[in-house]
Amino acid sequence: MPELPEVETVVRSLAPIAGQRILNAEFRNLRILRGGDPERLSARLEGRRILAIQRYGKFIVTSMEGGGYLTIHLGMTGRLLLGADPGKHTHAIFTFDRATLLFDDSRQFGSVEFSEDFPRRVARLGPEPLEIPFDQFACALQRHKTRIKSLLLNQTFVRGVGNIYADEALFRAGIHPQALTQRIGRARARKLYDAIVAVLTEAIAAGGSSISDYVDAEGRQGFFQISHRVYQRTGQPCTACLTPIRRVIVTQRSSHFCPLCQKR
């Protein structure tokens, strides 16, 4: 699933449509729509100008002139593509003044939703991990009693961190994914906070991680995957100590870690 760096990269690549007006919106698959039929949604979008395109965690929220928000979640395999030709996995086509935007999704776990008010499921998300002050992060960490990997995947704790960047941040912080949050003191919390910021910042600069379907709106792949130190490197030597990387399941998700470098 595209995580914060990938979605941020997509949002930045959508800059050409900011300020343009939606001339037509065509929806070919009801499964991706939330709370509306295609004809009604097309009518509500037609003629609305894009004021801003922003990322909230893993969500893309587009605010419209005159009110209203178009919210897109890419799911597992969703892609937004500017100027591409429609294909068998194209489920929505947005025609603008000077551009065409496709929503492709082979597994159909993504979604498109329009609301007059700011979307509730986005408003319920936790703070932005690149903006939350350390003291707030540390206090929130101590309020929970769970495995640290589980907490990092909880989008009400911080928004946008997923499996890839949780694994990478925990490795850099030297914290085992199954470590209990109540046993992580302030010094280790600081290391984790700094690691999360560093990993996300570096991944955004690299255009995200292209592991399967992910590309930005211009069709460009990211290259942060070549910098992964533990994610999907089971059995390969740790980049720090050469111990083979291991894999465990935490919250029904694969977690990759070094058994020597990362402590409980």
C-alpha positions as CSV (number, residue, x, y, z in Angstrom):
1,M,0.0,0.0,0.0
2,P,1.3,3.5,-0.8
3,E,2.4,5.1,2.4
4,L,3.1,8.7,3.4
5,P,6.1,9.2,1.1
6,E,4.4,7.7,-1.9
7,V,1.2,9.7,-1.4
8,E,3.2,12.9,-0.8
9,T,5.1,12.3,-4.1
10,V,1.8,11.7,-5.9
11,V,0.3,14.9,-4.5
12,R,3.4,16.9,-5.6
13,S,3.2,15.5,-9.1
14,L,-0.5,16.5,-9.3
15,A,0.5,20.2,-9.1
16,P,-0.4,20.8,-12.8
17,I,-4.1,20.4,-12.2
18,A,-4.3,22.9,-9.3
19,G,-6.4,25.8,-10.4
20,Q,-8.0,23.9,-13.3
21,R,-11.7,23.2,-13.6
22,I,-13.3,19.8,-13.8
23,L,-15.1,19.6,-17.2
24,N,-16.2,16.0,-16.8
25,A,-15.9,13.1,-14.4
26,E,-16.6,9.6,-15.6
27,F,-16.9,6.7,-13.2
28,R,-16.7,3.2,-14.6
29,N,-16.7,1.1,-11.4
30,L,-19.1,1.5,-8.5
31,R,-16.8,-0.5,-6.2
32,I,-14.4,2.5,-5.8
33,L,-17.2,5.0,-5.0
34,R,-18.1,5.8,-1.5
35,G,-21.6,7.1,-0.7
36,G,-22.9,8.1,-4.2
37,D,-24.0,6.9,-7.6
38,P,-21.7,7.8,-10.6
39,E,-24.2,10.2,-12.4
40,R,-24.9,12.2,-9.3
41,L,-21.2,12.5,-8.3
42,S,-20.3,13.5,-11.9
43,A,-22.9,16.3,-11.8
44,R,-21.7,17.5,-8.4
45,L,-18.1,17.7,-9.6
46,E,-18.7,19.2,-13.1
47,G,-17.6,22.8,-13.3
48,R,-15.8,22.9,-9.9
49,R,-12.3,24.4,-9.8
50,I,-9.4,22.7,-7.9
51,L,-8.2,25.1,-5.2
52,A,-5.7,22.9,-3.4
53,I,-4.5,19.3,-3.3
54,Q,-3.2,18.1,0.0
55,R,-2.1,14.9,1.7
56,Y,-3.5,13.8,5.1
57,G,-1.7,10.6,6.0
58,K,-2.4,8.3,3.1
59,F,-5.4,10.3,1.9
60,I,-5.4,12.8,-1.0
61,V,-7.9,15.6,-0.3
62,T,-8.7,18.1,-3.0
63,S,-10.6,21.2,-2.0
64,M,-13.0,22.8,-4.5
65,E,-14.0,26.3,-5.3
66,G,-17.4,27.0,-3.8
67,G,-16.9,24.3,-1.2
68,G,-16.6,20.5,-1.2
69,Y,-13.8,18.0,-1.0
70,L,-12.8,15.2,-3.3
71,T,-11.0,12.5,-1.3
72,I,-9.0,9.7,-2.8
73,H,-7.4,6.8,-1.1
74,L,-5.1,4.7,-3.3
75,G,-5.6,1.4,-1.4
76,M,-3.2,-1.3,-2.3
77,T,-2.7,-0.7,-6.0
78,G,-4.4,2.6,-6.9
79,R,-2.6,5.0,-9.2
80,L,-3.4,8.5,-10.4
81,L,-2.0,9.1,-13.9
82,L,-1.9,12.4,-15.8
83,G,-2.4,12.2,-19.6
84,A,-2.3,8.4,-19.7
85,D,-4.4,6.2,-22.0
86,P,-7.3,4.4,-20.2
87,G,-6.9,0.7,-19.7
88,K,-8.8,-2.3,-18.3
89,H,-8.1,-1.1,-14.7
90,T,-9.2,2.5,-15.2
91,H,-12.1,3.2,-13.0
92,A,-12.4,6.9,-13.1
93,I,-11.5,9.6,-15.7
94,F,-11.4,13.3,-14.7
95,T,-11.2,15.8,-17.6
96,F,-9.8,19.2,-16.8
97,D,-9.3,22.4,-18.7
98,R,-5.8,21.3,-19.9
99,A,-5.3,17.8,-18.5
100,T,-6.8,14.4,-18.0
101,L,-6.4,12.4,-14.9
102,L,-7.0,8.6,-14.6
103,F,-7.7,6.6,-11.5
104,D,-6.4,3.1,-12.1
105,D,-6.7,0.3,-9.5
106,S,-6.1,-3.4,-10.4
107,R,-7.3,-4.7,-7.0
108,Q,-10.0,-2.2,-6.5
109,F,-9.3,-1.4,-2.8
110,G,-8.9,2.3,-3.4
111,S,-11.7,4.8,-3.2
112,V,-13.1,8.1,-4.4
113,E,-15.5,10.1,-2.3
114,F,-17.0,13.6,-2.5
115,S,-18.3,15.5,0.5
116,E,-19.4,19.0,1.0
117,D,-17.8,19.0,4.5
118,F,-14.2,18.0,5.4
119,P,-14.3,14.1,5.3
120,R,-14.9,12.6,8.7
121,R,-12.6,9.6,8.2
122,V,-9.7,12.0,7.4
123,A,-10.6,14.2,10.4
124,R,-10.3,11.2,12.7
125,L,-6.7,10.6,11.8
126,G,-3.8,11.3,14.2
127,P,-1.2,14.0,13.8
128,E,1.2,14.4,11.0
129,P,4.4,12.6,11.9
130,L,6.5,15.2,10.2
131,E,4.9,18.0,12.2
132,I,4.1,16.6,15.7
133,P,6.4,18.0,18.4
134,F,8.5,15.4,20.2
135,D,7.0,16.0,23.6
136,Q,3.5,15.3,22.2
137,F,4.8,12.2,20.5
138,A,6.5,10.9,23.7
139,C,3.4,11.6,25.8
140,A,1.1,9.8,23.3
141,L,3.5,6.9,23.2
142,Q,3.2,6.4,27.0
143,R,-0.6,6.5,27.0
144,H,-0.7,3.2,25.0
145,K,0.0,-0.3,26.2
146,T,0.7,-2.4,23.1
147,R,3.5,-3.5,20.8
148,I,5.4,-0.6,19.2
149,K,4.9,-1.8,15.7
150,S,1.1,-2.1,16.2
151,L,1.0,1.5,17.5
152,L,3.0,2.9,14.6
153,L,0.5,1.3,12.2
154,N,-2.4,2.8,14.2
155,Q,-3.5,5.8,12.0
156,T,-5.0,7.6,15.0
157,F,-1.5,7.7,16.7
158,V,0.3,9.3,13.8
159,R,-1.1,9.3,10.2
160,G,0.6,7.9,7.2
161,V,3.2,5.5,8.6
162,G,2.7,2.0,7.2
163,N,4.6,-1.3,7.2
164,I,7.6,-0.2,5.2
165,Y,8.5,2.9,7.1
166,A,7.6,1.5,10.5
167,D,10.1,-1.3,9.9
168,E,12.8,1.1,8.7
169,A,12.3,3.6,11.5
170,L,12.4,0.9,14.2
171,F,15.6,-0.5,12.8
172,R,17.3,2.9,12.8
173,A,16.1,3.5,16.4
174,G,17.3,0.0,17.5
175,I,13.8,-1.0,18.8
176,H,12.4,-4.5,18.3
177,P,8.9,-4.4,16.6
178,Q,7.5,-6.4,19.4
179,A,8.8,-4.1,22.1
180,L,6.1,-2.9,24.6
181,T,5.4,0.8,24.4
182,Q,5.4,1.1,28.2
183,R,9.0,-0.1,28.3
184,I,10.2,2.6,25.8
185,G,11.7,5.4,27.9
186,R,12.2,9.0,26.8
187,A,15.6,8.5,25.4
188,R,14.5,5.6,23.1
189,A,11.4,7.5,22.2
190,R,13.6,10.3,21.0
191,K,15.6,7.9,18.8
192,L,12.4,6.6,17.4
193,Y,10.9,10.0,16.7
194,D,14.1,11.2,15.0
195,A,14.2,7.9,13.0
196,I,10.6,8.3,11.8
197,V,11.3,11.9,10.6
198,A,14.5,11.0,8.9
199,V,13.2,7.9,7.1
200,L,10.1,9.7,5.9
201,T,12.0,12.7,4.7
202,E,14.6,10.6,2.9
203,A,11.9,8.5,1.3
204,I,10.0,11.6,0.0
205,A,13.2,13.0,-1.5
206,A,13.7,9.6,-3.3
207,G,10.1,9.7,-4.7
208,G,8.9,6.9,-2.4
209,S,9.4,3.1,-2.7
210,S,8.4,1.4,-5.9
211,I,8.0,-2.3,-4.8
212,S,5.0,-3.3,-7.0
213,D,2.5,-0.9,-8.7
214,Y,3.5,2.5,-7.3
215,V,4.3,5.3,-9.6
216,D,3.6,9.1,-9.4
217,A,1.1,10.9,-11.6
218,E,3.8,11.2,-14.3
219,G,4.4,7.5,-14.3
220,R,7.8,7.8,-12.5
221,Q,8.9,5.1,-10.0
222,G,10.5,6.0,-6.7
223,F,13.9,4.6,-5.7
224,F,13.9,4.6,-1.9
225,Q,13.6,0.8,-2.0
226,I,17.3,0.5,-2.7
227,S,17.9,2.1,0.7
228,H,15.7,-0.3,2.7
229,R,17.8,-1.8,5.5
230,V,15.3,-4.4,6.8
231,Y,12.0,-4.3,4.9
232,Q,11.5,-7.5,2.8
233,R,15.2,-8.5,3.4
234,T,14.5,-11.7,5.4
235,G,17.6,-13.8,5.6
236,Q,19.9,-11.2,4.1
237,P,22.7,-9.7,6.3
238,C,22.0,-6.7,8.5
239,T,23.7,-3.6,7.0
240,A,25.1,-2.8,10.4
241,C,26.2,-6.2,11.9
242,L,25.7,-8.8,9.2
243,T,23.2,-10.9,11.3
244,P,20.5,-12.3,9.1
245,I,17.3,-10.2,9.0
246,R,14.3,-12.0,10.5
247,R,10.6,-11.7,10.0
248,V,7.7,-11.9,12.5
249,I,4.0,-11.2,12.4
250,V,2.8,-8.2,14.3
251,T,-0.9,-7.1,14.0
252,Q,-1.3,-9.5,11.1
253,R,1.5,-7.7,9.2
254,S,5.0,-8.9,8.4
255,S,7.7,-7.2,10.4
256,H,11.3,-7.3,9.4
257,F,14.1,-6.7,12.0
258,C,17.7,-7.4,13.0
259,P,17.6,-9.6,16.2
260,L,21.0,-8.2,17.3
261,C,20.6,-4.5,16.6
262,Q,17.0,-4.1,17.7
263,K,16.2,-4.6,21.4
264,R,13.0,-5.2,23.2
